[in-house]
Amino acid sequence: MSSTKEYLDFILEQLSEIDKIAYRQMMGEYILYYKDKIFGGIYDDRFLIKPVKSALELMPDASYELPYDGAKPMLMVNNVEDSDFLKTLVLKIYDELPAPKKRKKK
């Protein structure tokens, strides 16, 4: 099952107070970026984020979910109605996210 553009738009609206949020569509799903770092994505209309320490502290009861077969588990964000919480979550996890990989020039 692929994610809907409507669900992506809903999550982007919830995060609209944060500048430099971007997304990329990939195989029917959406990868989410903040300041060029991947912080999560929309997979099967579920908002999943990377399981870094800050995320675990803010969501101690969050479940681990697989975005797709063969992927590393991510944390399911259930509190998607609370835009203030989502803003805090993304801003807090940013420093723990890995830097973007440099693309090799051909």
VEXNU-442031 format. One record per residue: residue number from 0; chain; x, y, z of N, C-alpha, C, O in turn. Coordinates in nm, 2 decimals, always signed. Example, Ala and Ser with C-alpha at 12.3 -4.5 7.8 and 13.67 -1.06 7.14 Angstrom:
2
PT num cadena     nX     nY     nZ    caX    caY    caZ     cX     cY     cZ     oX     oY     oZ
PT   0      A  +1.32  -0.57  +0.78  +1.23  -0.45  +0.78  +1.32  -0.33  +0.78  +1.42  -0.33  +0.85
PT   1      A  +1.28  -0.22  +0.71  +1.37  -0.11  +0.71  +1.29  +0.00  +0.79  +1.34  +0.11  +0.80
! end
This chain:
106
PT num cadena     nX     nY     nZ    caX    caY    caZ     cX     cY     cZ     oX     oY     oZ
PT   0      A  +0.08  -0.12  +0.00  +0.00  +0.00  +0.00  +0.09  +0.12  +0.00  +0.19  +0.13  +0.07
PT   1      A  +0.05  +0.22  -0.08  +0.13  +0.35  -0.08  +0.06  +0.45  +0.01  -0.06  +0.44  +0.04
PT   2      A  +0.13  +0.55  +0.04  +0.08  +0.66  +0.12  +0.00  +0.76  +0.03  +0.03  +0.77  -0.09
PT   3      A  -0.09  +0.83  +0.09  -0.17  +0.92  +0.01  -0.11  +1.06  +0.02  -0.05  +1.10  +0.12
PT   4      A  -0.13  +1.14  -0.08  -0.08  +1.28  -0.08  -0.15  +1.36  +0.03  -0.10  +1.45  +0.08
PT   5      A  -0.28  +1.32  +0.06  -0.36  +1.39  +0.16  -0.29  +1.37  +0.30  -0.29  +1.47  +0.37
PT   6      A  -0.25  +1.25  +0.33  -0.18  +1.23  +0.46  -0.05  +1.31  +0.47  -0.02  +1.37  +0.57
PT   7      A  +0.03  +1.31  +0.36  +0.15  +1.39  +0.35  +0.12  +1.53  +0.38  +0.18  +1.60  +0.46
PT   8      A  +0.02  +1.59  +0.31  -0.02  +1.73  +0.32  -0.06  +1.76  +0.46  -0.03  +1.87  +0.52
PT   9      A  -0.13  +1.67  +0.53  -0.17  +1.69  +0.67  -0.05  +1.70  +0.76  -0.04  +1.79  +0.84
PT  10      A  +0.05  +1.61  +0.74  +0.17  +1.61  +0.83  +0.25  +1.74  +0.80  +0.30  +1.80  +0.89
PT  11      A  +0.26  +1.77  +0.67  +0.33  +1.90  +0.64  +0.26  +2.02  +0.70  +0.33  +2.11  +0.74
PT  12      A  +0.13  +2.02  +0.70  +0.06  +2.13  +0.76  +0.09  +2.14  +0.91  +0.10  +2.24  +0.97
PT  13      A  +0.09  +2.02  +0.97  +0.12  +2.01  +1.12  +0.26  +2.07  +1.15  +0.29  +2.12  +1.26
PT  14      A  +0.35  +2.05  +1.05  +0.49  +2.10  +1.07  +0.52  +2.23  +1.00  +0.63  +2.27  +0.99
PT  15      A  +0.41  +2.30  +0.96  +0.43  +2.42  +0.88  +0.50  +2.54  +0.95  +0.55  +2.63  +0.89
PT  16      A  +0.51  +2.53  +1.08  +0.57  +2.64  +1.16  +0.73  +2.63  +1.15  +0.80  +2.72  +1.19
PT  17      A  +0.77  +2.51  +1.10  +0.92  +2.49  +1.09  +0.96  +2.52  +0.95  +0.91  +2.46  +0.85
PT  18      A  +1.06  +2.61  +0.93  +1.12  +2.64  +0.80  +1.21  +2.52  +0.76  +1.26  +2.45  +0.84
PT  19      A  +1.23  +2.51  +0.63  +1.32  +2.41  +0.57  +1.28  +2.27  +0.59  +1.36  +2.18  +0.59
PT  20      A  +1.15  +2.24  +0.60  +1.09  +2.10  +0.59  +1.07  +2.07  +0.44  +1.02  +2.15  +0.37
PT  21      A  +1.12  +1.96  +0.40  +1.10  +1.92  +0.26  +1.07  +1.77  +0.25  +1.08  +1.70  +0.36
PT  22      A  +1.03  +1.72  +0.14  +1.00  +1.58  +0.12  +1.04  +1.54  -0.02  +1.06  +1.62  -0.11
PT  23      A  +1.06  +1.41  -0.03  +1.09  +1.35  -0.16  +1.00  +1.22  -0.17  +1.00  +1.14  -0.08
PT  24      A  +0.93  +1.21  -0.28  +0.85  +1.09  -0.31  +0.94  +0.98  -0.36  +1.03  +1.00  -0.45
PT  25      A  +0.93  +0.86  -0.30  +1.01  +0.75  -0.34  +0.92  +0.62  -0.33  +0.89  +0.58  -0.22
PT  26      A  +0.90  +0.56  -0.44  +0.83  +0.43  -0.45  +0.69  +0.44  -0.38  +0.65  +0.34  -0.30
PT  27      A  +0.62  +0.54  -0.39  +0.48  +0.56  -0.34  +0.48  +0.60  -0.19  +0.37  +0.62  -0.13
PT  28      A  +0.60  +0.63  -0.14  +0.61  +0.68  +0.00  +0.68  +0.81  +0.00  +0.72  +0.86  -0.11
PT  29      A  +0.69  +0.88  +0.12  +0.75  +1.01  +0.12  +0.86  +1.02  +0.23  +0.83  +0.98  +0.35
PT  30      A  +0.98  +1.06  +0.19  +1.09  +1.08  +0.29  +1.08  +1.22  +0.33  +1.07  +1.31  +0.25
PT  31      A  +1.10  +1.25  +0.46  +1.09  +1.38  +0.51  +1.23  +1.43  +0.56  +1.30  +1.36  +0.62
PT  32      A  +1.25  +1.56  +0.53  +1.38  +1.62  +0.55  +1.36  +1.75  +0.64  +1.26  +1.82  +0.62
PT  33      A  +1.46  +1.77  +0.72  +1.47  +1.90  +0.79  +1.61  +1.95  +0.77  +1.70  +1.89  +0.82
PT  34      A  +1.63  +2.07  +0.71  +1.76  +2.12  +0.68  +1.85  +2.02  +0.62  +1.96  +2.00  +0.66
PT  35      A  +1.79  +1.95  +0.52  +1.87  +1.85  +0.44  +1.90  +1.72  +0.51  +1.96  +1.63  +0.45
PT  36      A  +1.86  +1.70  +0.64  +1.87  +1.57  +0.71  +1.74  +1.50  +0.71  +1.64  +1.55  +0.73
PT  37      A  +1.75  +1.37  +0.68  +1.63  +1.28  +0.69  +1.59  +1.26  +0.83  +1.68  +1.22  +0.91
PT  38      A  +1.47  +1.29  +0.87  +1.43  +1.27  +1.01  +1.32  +1.17  +1.01  +1.29  +1.11  +1.12
PT  39      A  +1.25  +1.14  +0.90  +1.15  +1.04  +0.90  +1.08  +1.03  +0.77  +1.14  +1.06  +0.67
PT  40      A  +0.96  +0.98  +0.77  +0.88  +0.96  +0.65  +0.74  +0.92  +0.67  +0.70  +0.89  +0.78
PT  41      A  +0.67  +0.92  +0.56  +0.53  +0.87  +0.56  +0.53  +0.74  +0.48  +0.57  +0.73  +0.37
PT  42      A  +0.50  +0.64  +0.55  +0.50  +0.50  +0.50  +0.36  +0.44  +0.53  +0.32  +0.42  +0.65
PT  43      A  +0.29  +0.40  +0.43  +0.15  +0.34  +0.44  +0.07  +0.43  +0.53  -0.01  +0.38  +0.62
PT  44      A  +0.07  +0.56  +0.51  +0.00  +0.66  +0.58  +0.02  +0.65  +0.73  -0.07  +0.67  +0.82
PT  45      A  +0.15  +0.62  +0.77  +0.20  +0.63  +0.90  +0.31  +0.72  +0.91  +0.40  +0.72  +0.82
PT  46      A  +0.32  +0.81  +1.01  +0.43  +0.90  +1.03  +0.53  +0.83  +1.12  +0.51  +0.81  +1.23
PT  47      A  +0.65  +0.80  +1.06  +0.76  +0.73  +1.13  +0.88  +0.82  +1.13  +0.91  +0.89  +1.04
PT  48      A  +0.95  +0.82  +1.25  +1.07  +0.90  +1.26  +1.19  +0.81  +1.30  +1.17  +0.70  +1.35
PT  49      A  +1.31  +0.86  +1.28  +1.43  +0.78  +1.33  +1.43  +0.77  +1.48  +1.40  +0.86  +1.55
PT  50      A  +1.47  +0.65  +1.53  +1.47  +0.63  +1.67  +1.59  +0.68  +1.74  +1.67  +0.60  +1.80
PT  51      A  +1.61  +0.81  +1.75  +1.73  +0.87  +1.82  +1.69  +0.89  +1.96  +1.57  +0.88  +2.00
PT  52      A  +1.78  +0.92  +2.05  +1.76  +0.93  +2.19  +1.65  +1.03  +2.23  +1.57  +1.00  +2.31
PT  53      A  +1.66  +1.15  +2.17  +1.56  +1.25  +2.20  +1.42  +1.21  +2.17  +1.32  +1.23  +2.24
PT  54      A  +1.40  +1.14  +2.06  +1.27  +1.09  +2.02  +1.22  +0.98  +2.12  +1.10  +0.99  +2.16
PT  55      A  +1.31  +0.90  +2.16  +1.27  +0.80  +2.26  +1.23  +0.86  +2.39  +1.14  +0.82  +2.46
PT  56      A  +1.30  +0.97  +2.43  +1.27  +1.04  +2.55  +1.13  +1.11  +2.54  +1.05  +1.11  +2.64
PT  57      A  +1.10  +1.17  +2.43  +0.97  +1.24  +2.41  +0.85  +1.14  +2.39  +0.74  +1.17  +2.42
PT  58      A  +0.89  +1.02  +2.34  +0.78  +0.92  +2.31  +0.82  +0.79  +2.37  +0.85  +0.69  +2.30
PT  59      A  +0.83  +0.78  +2.50  +0.88  +0.65  +2.56  +0.79  +0.53  +2.53  +0.84  +0.42  +2.54
PT  60      A  +0.67  +0.55  +2.50  +0.58  +0.44  +2.47  +0.56  +0.41  +2.32  +0.47  +0.33  +2.28
PT  61      A  +0.64  +0.48  +2.24  +0.62  +0.46  +2.09  +0.66  +0.32  +2.05  +0.75  +0.26  +2.11
PT  62      A  +0.59  +0.27  +1.95  +0.62  +0.14  +1.90  +0.72  +0.15  +1.78  +0.72  +0.25  +1.71
PT  63      A  +0.80  +0.05  +1.77  +0.89  +0.04  +1.65  +0.81  -0.03  +1.54  +0.74  -0.13  +1.56
PT  64      A  +0.82  +0.03  +1.42  +0.75  -0.02  +1.30  +0.85  -0.02  +1.19  +0.95  +0.06  +1.18
PT  65      A  +0.83  -0.12  +1.10  +0.91  -0.12  +0.98  +0.84  -0.04  +0.87  +0.73  -0.06  +0.84
PT  66      A  +0.92  +0.06  +0.81  +0.86  +0.14  +0.70  +0.83  +0.05  +0.58  +0.73  +0.08  +0.51
PT  67      A  +0.91  -0.05  +0.55  +0.89  -0.14  +0.44  +0.98  -0.26  +0.47  +1.07  -0.25  +0.55
PT  68      A  +0.96  -0.37  +0.40  +1.03  -0.49  +0.42  +1.18  -0.47  +0.40  +1.22  -0.41  +0.30
PT  69      A  +1.26  -0.51  +0.50  +1.41  -0.50  +0.49  +1.46  -0.37  +0.54  +1.58  -0.35  +0.54
PT  70      A  +1.38  -0.28  +0.59  +1.42  -0.15  +0.64  +1.45  -0.16  +0.79  +1.41  -0.26  +0.85
PT  71      A  +1.53  -0.06  +0.84  +1.55  -0.06  +0.98  +1.42  +0.00  +1.05  +1.35  +0.08  +0.99
PT  72      A  +1.39  -0.05  +1.17  +1.27  -0.01  +1.24  +1.28  +0.14  +1.27  +1.39  +0.20  +1.30
PT  73      A  +1.17  +0.21  +1.27  +1.15  +0.35  +1.30  +1.04  +0.36  +1.41  +0.97  +0.26  +1.44
PT  74      A  +1.03  +0.48  +1.47  +0.93  +0.50  +1.57  +0.80  +0.56  +1.51  +0.81  +0.65  +1.43
PT  75      A  +0.69  +0.50  +1.55  +0.56  +0.54  +1.51  +0.52  +0.66  +1.59  +0.52  +0.66  +1.71
PT  76      A  +0.48  +0.77  +1.52  +0.43  +0.89  +1.59  +0.28  +0.88  +1.59  +0.22  +0.89  +1.48
PT  77      A  +0.23  +0.87  +1.70  +0.08  +0.86  +1.72  +0.01  +0.99  +1.74  -0.11  +1.01  +1.71
PT  78      A  +0.08  +1.08  +1.80  +0.03  +1.21  +1.84  +0.03  +1.31  +1.73  +0.08  +1.43  +1.75
PT  79      A  -0.02  +1.28  +1.61  +0.00  +1.36  +1.49  -0.10  +1.48  +1.49  -0.08  +1.57  +1.41
PT  80      A  -0.20  +1.48  +1.58  -0.29  +1.59  +1.59  -0.24  +1.71  +1.66  -0.29  +1.82  +1.65
PT  81      A  -0.13  +1.69  +1.74  -0.07  +1.80  +1.82  +0.05  +1.86  +1.75  +0.16  +1.81  +1.76
PT  82      A  +0.02  +1.97  +1.68  +0.13  +2.03  +1.60  +0.24  +2.08  +1.68  +0.36  +2.08  +1.64
PT  83      A  +0.22  +2.13  +1.81  +0.32  +2.18  +1.89  +0.41  +2.07  +1.93  +0.54  +2.08  +1.94
PT  84      A  +0.36  +1.95  +1.96  +0.44  +1.83  +1.99  +0.53  +1.79  +1.88  +0.64  +1.77  +1.89
PT  85      A  +0.47  +1.79  +1.76  +0.55  +1.75  +1.64  +0.66  +1.85  +1.61  +0.77  +1.81  +1.57
PT  86      A  +0.63  +1.98  +1.63  +0.74  +2.08  +1.61  +0.85  +2.05  +1.71  +0.97  +2.05  +1.67
PT  87      A  +0.82  +2.03  +1.84  +0.92  +2.01  +1.94  +1.00  +1.88  +1.90  +1.12  +1.88  +1.92
PT  88      A  +0.93  +1.78  +1.86  +0.99  +1.65  +1.83  +1.10  +1.67  +1.72  +1.21  +1.62  +1.73
PT  89      A  +1.06  +1.73  +1.61  +1.15  +1.75  +1.50  +1.27  +1.83  +1.54  +1.38  +1.80  +1.50
PT  90      A  +1.24  +1.94  +1.61  +1.35  +2.03  +1.64  +1.45  +1.96  +1.74  +1.57  +1.99  +1.74
PT  91      A  +1.40  +1.88  +1.83  +1.48  +1.82  +1.93  +1.57  +1.71  +1.87  +1.68  +1.69  +1.92
PT  92      A  +1.52  +1.63  +1.78  +1.60  +1.52  +1.72  +1.70  +1.57  +1.62  +1.79  +1.49  +1.59
PT  93      A  +1.69  +1.69  +1.57  +1.77  +1.73  +1.46  +1.92  +1.71  +1.48  +1.99  +1.65  +1.40
PT  94      A  +1.97  +1.75  +1.60  +2.12  +1.74  +1.62  +2.17  +1.60  +1.63  +2.29  +1.57  +1.61
PT  95      A  +2.08  +1.50  +1.66  +2.12  +1.36  +1.66  +2.11  +1.29  +1.53  +2.16  +1.18  +1.52
PT  96      A  +2.06  +1.35  +1.43  +2.04  +1.29  +1.30  +2.17  +1.29  +1.23  +2.25  +1.38  +1.24
PT  97      A  +2.20  +1.18  +1.15  +2.32  +1.18  +1.07  +2.32  +1.28  +0.96  +2.22  +1.32  +0.91
PT  98      A  +2.44  +1.33  +0.93  +2.46  +1.43  +0.82  +2.42  +1.36  +0.69  +2.44  +1.24  +0.68
PT  99      A  +2.38  +1.44  +0.60  +2.35  +1.39  +0.46  +2.47  +1.33  +0.40  +2.58  +1.38  +0.42
PT 100      A  +2.45  +1.22  +0.33  +2.57  +1.15  +0.26  +2.60  +1.24  +0.14  +2.51  +1.28  +0.07
PT 101      A  +2.73  +1.25  +0.11  +2.78  +1.32  +0.00  +2.76  +1.23  -0.13  +2.79  +1.11  -0.12
PT 102      A  +2.70  +1.28  -0.23  +2.69  +1.21  -0.36  +2.82  +1.21  -0.43  +2.89  +1.31  -0.44
PT 103      A  +2.85  +1.09  -0.49  +2.97  +1.08  -0.57  +2.95  +1.15  -0.70  +2.85  +1.13  -0.77
PT 104      A  +3.05  +1.22  -0.75  +3.04  +1.28  -0.88  +3.08  +1.18  -0.98  +3.18  +1.11  -0.96
PT 105      A  +3.01  +1.18  -1.10  +3.04  +1.08  -1.20  +3.14  +1.14  -1.30  +3.18  +1.08  -1.40
! end
